[in-house]
Amino acid sequence: MKLKSNYYNIMLKNYSELAQTLEEKIKSIDFWPEIKFDTTDKENLNELESIILVNDHSLQLKIKDNHVILPSQYILYAVSIKALALSVKQFLDAFEKLKTKFNTVEICEMIINKSLSFSTLDLDDYSKKIGPEIFFNPSFNLGAKSIVNKDKKGKYTLRGTADFFSSIILKPINIPQASSSILGSFIFNLCENIELYNYLERKFINKIPYIIKNDITKVFAREVFSFLYQYDNLNAIEDTIEKNKDSNFTSIKNDGISLTSIFKTSTELLNPTDLSFEDGRLRYFTEPLFINDNKFYYFSTEWTNGKERRLDLVSLKKLIDKFYPEFELTSEDSVHLLLSKRPEIISEEKSTTAKNIIFYGAPGTGKSHKIDTKIEDLDNHFFERVTFHPEFDNISFIGGYKPRSVKIKHEDEGGEYFETEIHYEFVSQSFTSIYERAWKDLDNPYYLVIEEINRGNCAEIFGEIFQLLDRTSKYTVSPSKELQEYLEGSFKDKNHLGIKNGLKLPKNLSILATMNTSDQSLFPMDSAFKRRWDWEYIPICYDPTDDFENKNESYYFEIDIEDGKKYSWIKFIEKINLNHINDNKSLGMDKCIGNYFIKPDIENTISLKPFINKVIFYLWNDVFKDEDNNVFEENSSYENFFPISKNGKKKIKELFDRIELNPIP
């Protein structure tokens, strides 16, 4: 049975019980986790006109004339109250049509006199009946302030629809008043962009502890179907819904799953008598669940749990498991729950934020350290680390046949003996090793770390598999015969997802690389390769903390020139970088010295010898050798700093004087 859209062919609903349930649910949740928006999330959210910028963990919006920031957790509020928000929006959409038939004064007077009627609108009878209740009945407006305002002169005006909407839907949410109107406006915009609202619900509903919770079996079952109706219009199970022989009743049937006479249908509104047994017991809920093909669908009250009756939660659980595998129906201590499963449970591939990222910047900025923070707590099993260089090739990266000595047993008249033979077998390298480990363990994140990626010939090293870096594509790569055979043996299954239709990066495998911008690569990266990576610049930090409030350890490094004076390392690189390198148009920031270009020998102290051998040598040989500069003396050479014990101290002090670096007081 095909069900029509539940939003554009609407039936207004009595959402008062839903609002009460939501209030209890939200109060019961103590922790709302932070969300990190990925690239797709950001692209979709930017469709809203009110959005200025989507950060990783927050939204920047312009509401009226105000610029505001919403934390990512507010998305979970929006998802939690989606059913309520859409229901209220449908009432107000109908009201907007009614406003075209009367002037503002007439509308205000009808609301005040409680004579407002939806009878002239193209709605079903039930919607016409309850439509005006949103303005009169506290169970519908949840005690919100009236939509009618009266000014000092006694003139009546109408509040903005979005404002009235916000005052209703935010009643169940206990948030500061200052934030409520902003969140309300945001949710109102979502209601006008149903596809985005649906996307956010499907993406983030798993962050909410539970969807539905109730200890009354029949009410729980009704709430489940009400949720599924707003979730996908029951599209997943539409082929299982069929009329009984008595066409006034409808059942759900599918391969051993049976929910008999779950709905009673009627083209007219039914009264409680029509919905009850002869003894007066209610057989169907008195308010229709939805309308379809001009028929009201009333939901059965005859639900049991574990008794194998015609309407039992055991059958409902089977239905959910088969047609809505993203959800789970369970019971704990007589309390029934509808939960959202984690993405890894419902998918053959774990849904993660795995990415390809190149961290780039000047030498010593902490690019490798940035990667280390992501993998430092992991066992070596979960990552592979490799360094590219000019001699590194595809076989070094993927793997290939290599000789191996094998002892072979032979027998003759004299008995058994062994001979060593050379056999060739495929030996996997870093990419293949982490590829197969990640595919075998989709519940955990894996990392391939590539140091100094621009020092190797990326086109030759990656070969055809560079196409796999395009994670948004369904493109797969056919492996070589030897790699195909190796992976089939490793996976022990020719139909394994990691090999079935070719190679494809699993969604739990990130590739993280570093690139030193000062290195002159022999093999420039082409644009097709570059665009398949996210690029993250690691800047030089001259402050005690970085942009993320992390402590800048290098801020406390000191240079000891062994004459009783010490100099600030951070001041040294600041003066060199900003006054002598960055100002030189032929050099630029690529040649700057990063925070961790050199490590202290003892605690935070950098000794004179390594300072001259590493820092001064770099500045002389790689930066200023062929440049006019004020760092080194004219007509001088690097040899002038040696021997260090005799000349080093003097030359370093003179250099510091030239760049106007004073000793630490």
C-alpha positions in Angstrom: 0.0 0.0 0.0 1.5 3.3 -1.0 1.3 6.0 1.6 1.2 9.6 0.6 3.6 12.2 2.0 3.0 12.9 5.7 3.9 16.6 5.5 2.5 18.0 2.3 -0.7 16.0 2.6 -1.1 16.7 6.3 -3.4 15.8 9.0 -3.0 18.0 12.1 -2.3 16.1 15.2 -2.9 16.4 18.9 0.7 16.7 20.1 0.0 17.5 23.7 1.0 14.0 25.0 4.1 14.1 22.8 5.1 17.5 24.3 4.8 16.1 27.8 6.8 13.0 26.9 9.5 15.1 25.3 9.8 17.3 28.4 10.3 14.3 30.6 12.8 12.8 28.1 14.9 15.9 27.9 15.0 16.4 31.7 16.2 12.8 32.0 19.2 13.4 29.8 22.1 14.7 31.8 24.7 14.9 29.1 24.4 16.0 25.5 27.6 15.1 23.5 29.4 17.5 21.3 29.0 17.0 17.6 31.7 17.4 15.0 30.4 18.5 11.6 32.1 16.8 8.6 32.3 18.4 5.1 28.9 17.0 4.0 27.3 18.3 7.2 28.7 21.8 6.6 27.6 21.8 3.0 24.1 20.8 3.9 23.8 23.2 6.8 25.0 26.1 4.7 21.8 25.7 2.7 19.9 27.6 5.4 19.8 31.3 4.7 20.4 32.1 8.4 23.7 30.3 8.5 26.8 32.4 8.1 29.5 29.8 8.9 29.5 26.2 10.1 32.5 25.4 12.3 33.6 22.0 13.4 31.6 22.2 16.6 29.3 25.2 16.3 27.1 27.3 14.0 27.3 31.0 13.3 23.9 32.5 12.4 22.4 35.8 11.6 18.9 36.0 13.3 17.2 39.3 12.4 20.1 41.8 13.0 22.0 39.7 15.5 25.0 37.5 14.9 24.9 34.5 17.2 26.7 31.2 17.8 24.9 28.0 18.5 26.9 25.0 20.0 26.6 21.8 18.1 24.6 20.2 20.9 21.7 22.3 19.9 21.3 20.1 16.8 20.5 17.3 19.1 17.7 19.4 20.7 16.4 20.0 17.2 16.5 16.3 16.3 14.8 15.4 19.6 11.8 17.6 19.1 11.5 17.2 15.3 8.1 15.5 15.5 6.7 18.2 17.8 8.3 21.0 15.7 6.8 19.7 12.4 3.4 19.2 14.1 3.3 22.8 15.3 4.6 24.1 12.0 1.7 22.3 10.2 -0.8 24.1 12.4 0.8 27.4 11.7 1.1 26.7 8.0 -2.7 26.2 7.9 -3.1 29.4 9.9 -1.1 31.3 7.3 -3.6 30.2 4.7 -6.4 31.4 6.9 -4.8 34.8 7.3 -5.2 35.4 3.5 -9.0 35.2 3.9 -9.4 37.8 6.7 -7.6 41.0 7.8 -5.5 41.2 10.9 -8.2 42.8 13.1 -10.7 40.1 12.2 -8.2 37.4 12.9 -7.3 38.9 16.3 -10.9 39.3 17.3 -11.8 35.7 16.3 -8.8 34.4 18.4 -9.8 36.5 21.4 -13.4 35.5 21.1 -12.4 31.8 20.5 -14.5 31.9 17.3 -11.7 31.2 14.9 -12.5 28.3 12.6 -10.5 26.3 10.1 -13.6 25.1 8.3 -12.9 27.1 5.2 -9.5 25.5 4.7 -8.9 22.5 2.4 -8.2 20.1 5.3 -9.6 16.9 6.6 -12.4 17.0 9.2 -10.1 16.1 12.1 -7.7 18.9 11.2 -10.5 21.4 10.9 -11.7 20.3 14.3 -8.5 20.7 16.2 -6.8 23.4 14.1 -7.9 26.4 16.2 -7.0 24.7 19.5 -3.4 25.9 19.2 -4.6 29.4 20.0 -7.2 28.5 22.7 -6.1 25.3 24.4 -3.1 25.3 26.8 -2.6 21.6 26.0 -1.8 22.7 22.4 0.0 26.0 22.9 1.7 24.5 26.0 1.0 27.7 27.9 2.8 30.0 25.5 2.0 33.7 25.3 -0.9 34.5 23.0 -0.2 35.1 19.4 -2.4 38.3 19.8 -0.7 41.4 21.1 -2.4 44.5 22.4 -0.5 47.8 22.3 -0.9 50.8 24.7 -3.5 52.3 22.4 -5.6 49.1 22.6 -4.8 48.1 19.0 -4.5 44.4 18.4 -1.6 42.9 16.3 -0.3 39.4 15.6 3.0 38.2 16.8 5.3 36.8 14.1 4.5 33.2 13.2 8.1 32.1 13.8 8.1 33.8 17.2 4.9 32.1 18.2 6.2 28.8 16.9 9.4 29.1 19.0 7.4 29.9 22.2 5.5 26.6 21.9 8.1 24.1 20.7 10.8 25.2 23.2 8.6 24.7 26.2 9.8 21.1 26.7 13.5 22.3 26.5 15.1 23.7 29.6 17.5 26.2 28.2 18.4 29.8 29.0 15.8 32.4 27.8 18.5 34.2 25.8 19.2 31.1 23.8 15.6 29.9 23.3 14.5 32.4 20.7 17.7 31.8 18.6 17.2 28.0 18.8 13.5 28.4 18.0 14.2 30.5 14.9 16.8 27.9 13.8 14.3 25.0 14.2 11.6 27.0 12.3 14.1 27.3 9.4 14.7 23.6 9.6 10.9 22.9 9.3 11.0 24.9 6.1 13.8 22.8 4.8 12.5 19.2 5.4 15.3 17.5 3.5 17.9 19.1 5.7 15.9 18.3 8.9 15.6 14.7 7.8 19.3 14.5 7.0 20.2 15.9 10.5 17.9 13.4 12.1 19.3 10.4 10.3 22.9 11.6 10.9 22.8 12.5 14.6 19.9 10.6 16.2 22.3 8.0 17.4 23.8 10.7 19.7 20.6 10.7 21.8 20.3 8.1 24.5 16.9 6.9 23.4 14.1 7.8 21.0 11.0 6.5 22.8 10.6 5.2 26.3 7.3 4.0 27.9 6.2 1.3 30.3 2.6 1.1 28.8 2.8 -1.4 26.0 0.0 0.0 23.8 1.1 3.6 24.2 4.7 2.6 23.4 3.6 0.7 20.2 1.6 3.8 19.1 4.5 6.1 19.7 6.8 3.9 17.7 4.5 4.0 14.7 4.0 7.7 15.1 7.7 8.2 15.1 8.2 5.9 12.0 5.5 7.8 10.2 7.2 11.1 10.6 10.6 9.4 10.0 10.0 8.0 6.6 6.2 8.0 6.0 6.3 4.3 6.7 7.9 3.9 3.3 10.1 1.0 4.4 7.1 -1.1 5.3 4.5 0.2 2.8 4.5 -3.2 0.9 3.7 -5.0 4.1 0.5 -3.0 4.8 -2.6 -4.7 3.4 -6.4 -4.5 3.8 -8.2 -7.3 5.6 -11.2 -9.1 4.0 -13.2 -6.6 6.0 -11.8 -3.5 4.3 -12.4 -1.4 7.4 -9.3 -3.0 9.0 -5.7 -3.1 7.9 -2.9 -5.5 8.9 0.9 -5.8 8.4 2.1 -9.1 7.0 5.6 -10.2 5.9 7.4 -13.6 6.1 6.2 -14.8 9.5 5.7 -11.2 10.8 2.1 -10.5 11.5 0.4 -7.5 13.1 -3.3 -8.3 12.5 -5.8 -5.5 12.3 -3.3 -3.0 13.6 -5.4 -0.2 12.0 -9.1 0.5 11.7 -9.8 2.8 8.8 -12.6 5.2 7.9 -13.4 8.0 5.5 -15.2 9.7 8.4 -14.2 10.6 11.9 -15.2 7.8 14.3 -16.6 8.3 17.8 -15.4 6.3 20.8 -18.4 3.8 20.4 -17.2 3.0 16.9 -13.7 2.3 18.3 -14.8 0.1 21.3 -15.9 -3.4 22.0 -19.5 -4.0 23.0 -18.5 -4.0 26.7 -17.2 -0.5 26.3 -13.5 -1.4 26.3 -11.6 0.8 23.9 -10.2 -1.3 20.9 -8.6 1.6 19.0 -7.2 4.9 20.2 -9.8 7.7 19.8 -7.6 10.0 17.7 -6.4 8.9 14.3 -2.7 8.3 13.8 -2.6 9.6 10.3 -4.7 10.0 7.1 -4.0 8.4 3.8 -6.0 8.3 0.6 -8.8 10.2 2.4 -9.0 7.6 5.1 -8.3 8.0 8.8 -6.1 5.3 10.4 -6.9 4.5 14.0 -4.2 2.5 15.9 -5.1 -0.6 17.9 -4.9 -0.6 21.8 -4.7 -4.4 22.0 -1.0 -4.8 22.4 0.8 -7.5 24.5 4.5 -8.2 25.2 5.7 -11.8 24.8 2.4 -13.5 24.7 2.4 -14.2 20.9 -1.0 -12.5 20.4 -2.0 -10.9 17.1 -0.4 -7.6 18.2 2.7 -8.3 20.2 5.9 -6.4 20.8 7.9 -9.5 19.7 6.4 -9.2 16.2 7.0 -5.4 16.2 10.6 -6.1 17.1 11.0 -8.4 14.2 9.5 -5.8 11.9 11.9 -3.1 13.2 14.9 -5.5 12.9 14.1 -6.3 9.3 12.9 -3.0 7.8 14.5 -0.4 10.1 17.8 -2.0 11.1 19.1 1.4 12.2 16.8 1.1 15.2 16.4 -1.4 18.0 13.4 -2.2 20.1 14.1 -3.6 23.5 12.6 -3.8 27.0 14.4 -3.3 30.4 12.6 -3.9 33.7 9.1 -3.6 32.0 10.1 -0.4 30.3 10.0 -0.5 26.5 12.6 1.4 24.5 13.2 2.3 20.9 16.9 3.0 20.5 19.1 4.2 17.6 21.9 1.7 16.9 25.4 3.0 16.4 26.3 3.4 12.7 28.8 0.5 12.9 26.1 -1.9 13.9 23.9 -1.2 10.9 26.5 -0.8 8.2 29.0 -3.1 6.6 31.5 -0.3 7.0 31.9 1.8 10.1 30.8 5.3 9.6 33.6 7.5 10.8 35.2 10.8 10.0 38.2 9.1 8.3 39.9 11.6 6.0 43.0 12.2 4.0 44.9 15.1 5.5 48.2 16.8 4.7 49.6 18.8 7.5 51.9 21.4 6.0 54.1 24.3 7.2 57.6 25.5 7.8 60.2 23.1 9.2 59.8 22.5 13.0 56.2 23.7 13.4 55.0 20.4 14.9 53.4 18.7 11.9 54.5 15.2 13.0 53.6 16.1 16.6 50.1 16.9 15.4 49.8 13.4 14.0 51.3 11.9 17.1 48.6 13.3 19.2 46.1 11.3 17.2 47.9 8.0 17.5 50.0 8.3 20.6 47.6 6.1 22.7 47.2 3.5 20.0 48.9 0.1 19.8 51.2 -0.2 16.8 48.6 -2.6 15.3 46.4 0.4 14.5 48.8 2.4 12.4 51.6 2.2 9.8 54.2 4.9 9.5 56.3 5.4 6.4 58.6 8.2 5.1 58.7 9.1 1.4 62.0 9.8 -0.3 63.1 9.9 -4.0 63.9 6.2 -4.1 60.6 5.1 -2.6 58.4 3.4 -5.2 55.0 1.6 -5.7 56.4 -1.8 -4.6 57.8 -0.2 -1.4 54.3 1.3 -0.7 52.0 -1.5 -1.9 54.1 -4.6 -1.9 55.3 -7.1 -4.5 57.0 -10.4 -5.0 60.2 -11.0 -3.0 62.4 -14.0 -2.8 62.2 -16.2 0.4 64.3 -19.1 1.4 62.2 -22.2 2.0 63.4 -25.6 3.4 62.0 -28.4 1.3 61.9 -32.0 2.6 63.0 -34.7 0.3 63.2 -38.5 0.6 65.4 -41.1 -1.1 66.9 -44.5 -0.3 69.1 -42.9 2.3 66.1 -41.3 4.2 64.9 -37.8 4.6 66.9 -34.7 3.9 66.2 -31.0 3.4 67.2 -28.6 0.7 66.9 -24.8 0.7 65.0 -23.4 -2.3 64.2 -19.8 -3.3 60.5 -19.2 -3.6 58.8 -15.9 -4.6 55.8 -14.7 -2.7 53.8 -11.4 -2.4 55.0 -9.4 0.6 52.7 -6.6 1.7 54.0 -3.2 2.5 52.6 -0.3 4.6 49.5 0.5 2.5 48.4 -3.0 2.0 49.1 -4.0 5.6 47.0 -1.2 7.1 44.3 -1.7 4.4 43.7 -5.3 5.3 43.9 -4.7 9.0 41.3 -1.9 8.8 38.9 -3.9 6.7 39.1 -6.8 9.2 38.3 -4.5 12.1 35.7 -1.9 11.1 34.9 -1.1 14.8 38.2 0.7 15.3 40.0 3.6 13.6 43.2 2.9 11.7 45.8 5.3 10.4 48.4 5.3 7.6 51.0 8.0 8.4 53.2 9.3 5.6 56.1 11.6 6.6 57.5 14.1 4.1 55.0 13.1 1.4 56.4 15.7 -1.1 59.9 14.2 -1.1 58.7 11.2 -3.0 57.2 10.8 -6.5 53.5 10.5 -5.4 52.3 9.7 -8.9 54.6 6.7 -9.1 54.2 5.6 -5.5 50.4 5.6 -5.4 49.9 4.6 -9.0 46.2 3.9 -9.7 45.2 3.7 -6.1 45.4 7.5 -5.8 41.8 7.3 -7.2 40.8 5.7 -3.9 41.6 9.0 -2.1 38.4 10.5 -3.5 36.2 9.2 -0.6 33.0 10.8 -1.9 33.2 8.7 -5.1 31.9 5.1 -5.6 35.0 4.6 -7.7 37.0 1.3 -7.1 40.4 0.3 -8.4 41.1 -3.1 -9.9 44.2 -4.5 -8.1 47.0 -6.3 -9.8 46.7 -10.1 -10.0 49.2 -10.7 -7.3 47.6 -8.2 -4.9 44.1 -9.6 -5.7 45.3 -13.1 -4.8 47.1 -11.9 -1.7 44.0 -10.1 -0.3 41.6 -13.0 -1.2 43.9 -15.2 0.9 44.1 -12.6 3.7 40.3 -12.0 3.8 39.6 -15.7 3.2 36.7 -14.6 1.1 36.5 -13.5 -2.6 33.3 -11.6 -1.9 34.8 -9.6 1.0 33.9 -5.9 0.7 37.6 -5.0 0.6 38.1 -6.9 -2.6 34.7 -7.9 -4.1 34.4 -5.1 -6.6 37.9 -3.9 -6.5 39.9 -1.9 -3.9 38.0 0.7 -1.8 39.2 2.5 1.2 37.3 1.4 4.4 35.7 4.3 6.2 37.7 3.7 9.3 41.1 4.2 7.6 42.6 7.8 7.7 45.7 8.8 5.8 47.6 11.5 7.5 50.7 13.1 5.9 53.2 15.8 6.6 54.8 18.2 4.1 57.6 20.5 4.8 57.0 23.6 2.6 60.6 24.6 2.6 61.7 21.4 0.8 62.2 21.7 -2.9 60.5 18.5 -4.1 61.9 16.7 -7.1 58.4 15.5 -8.0 55.8 18.2 -7.7 52.2 16.9 -6.9 49.7 17.3 -9.7 46.4 19.1 -9.1 44.3 15.8 -9.4 46.4 14.4 -6.5 46.2 17.5 -4.4 42.4 18.0 -4.6 41.9 14.6 -3.0 43.4 15.7 0.3 42.3 18.1 3.0 45.1 20.5 3.7 45.8 21.8 7.2 48.4 24.5 7.7 50.4 24.3 11.0 51.4 27.9 11.8 54.3 29.1 13.9 53.1 30.1 17.3 54.8 32.9 19.2 52.4 32.9 22.2 52.3 30.8 25.4 49.2 28.9 24.0 48.1 28.1 20.5 44.7 28.8 18.9 43.2 25.7 20.6 44.5 26.8 24.1 47.2 24.1 24.1 50.4 25.0 25.9 53.2 26.1 23.6 56.2 24.3 25.2 58.7 26.0 22.9 57.7 29.4 24.4 59.9 28.4 27.4 62.9 27.2 25.5 66.2 29.1 26.2 69.4 29.4 24.2 72.5 29.1 26.4 75.5 30.7 24.7 77.7 29.6 27.6 78.9 33.0 28.7 76.5 33.3 31.6 73.6 34.7 29.4 70.6 33.0 28.0 68.2 34.1 25.2 64.6 33.3 24.5 64.2 30.8 21.7 60.7 32.1 20.9 62.0 35.7 20.6 64.8 34.5 18.4 62.6 32.8 15.9 60.1 35.7 16.0 62.8 38.2 15.0 64.4 35.9 12.4 61.1 34.9 10.8 59.2 38.2 10.9 62.0 40.7 10.4 64.5 38.9 8.1 62.8 36.0 6.3 59.2 37.0 5.8 60.2 40.5 4.7 62.4 39.1 2.0 60.2 38.6 -1.1 62.5 35.9 -2.5 62.2 33.8 0.7 58.8 34.0 2.4 57.3 32.0 5.2 58.3 28.6 3.7 61.9 29.2 4.9 60.9 30.2 8.4 62.0 28.3 11.5 59.3 26.5 13.4 58.8 26.2 17.1 60.3 22.7 17.4 63.0 23.0 14.7 65.5 22.1 17.5 64.8 20.3 20.7 66.4 21.3 24.1 69.3 19.1 25.3 68.5 19.6 29.0 65.0 20.5 30.2 64.2 23.7 28.3 67.8 24.7 27.5 69.3 24.6 24.0 73.1 24.3 24.2 75.4 26.3 22.0 76.9 23.4 20.0 73.6 22.0 18.6 72.3 25.5 18.1 75.2 26.4 15.8 75.3 22.9 14.1 71.6 22.8 13.3 70.0 26.3 13.5 72.8 28.4 12.2 73.7 25.9 9.6 70.2 25.9 8.3 70.0 29.7 8.2 73.4 29.9 6.4 73.0 27.1 4.0 69.3 26.9 3.2 68.0 30.4 3.8 70.5 33.3 3.5 73.4 31.8 1.6 72.7 33.6 -1.7 70.6 36.4 -0.2 71.4 39.9 0.9 70.7 39.9 4.6 71.4 41.5 8.0 71.7 38.3 9.9 75.2 37.3 8.9 78.2 39.6 8.5 79.1 40.6 4.9 81.8 38.4 3.4 81.6 36.0 6.3 81.1 32.2 6.1 79.7 29.4 8.3 83.3 28.4 9.1 83.7 31.6 11.1 81.6 30.0 13.9 84.3 27.3 14.4 85.9 26.2 16.6 82.8 26.7 18.7 84.7 27.0 22.0 86.8 29.9 20.6 84.6 31.6 18.0 81.1 30.3 18.5 80.1 32.3 21.5 81.4 35.6 20.1 79.8 35.1 16.7 76.4 34.1 18.1 76.4 37.1 20.4 77.2 39.4 17.5 74.4 37.8 15.4 72.0 38.3 18.3 73.0 41.9 18.5 72.4 42.4 14.7 68.9 41.0 15.0 68.3 43.0 18.2 67.8 40.0 20.4 68.5 40.9 24.1 69.4 38.3 26.8 66.7 37.2 29.3 66.9 39.5 32.3 
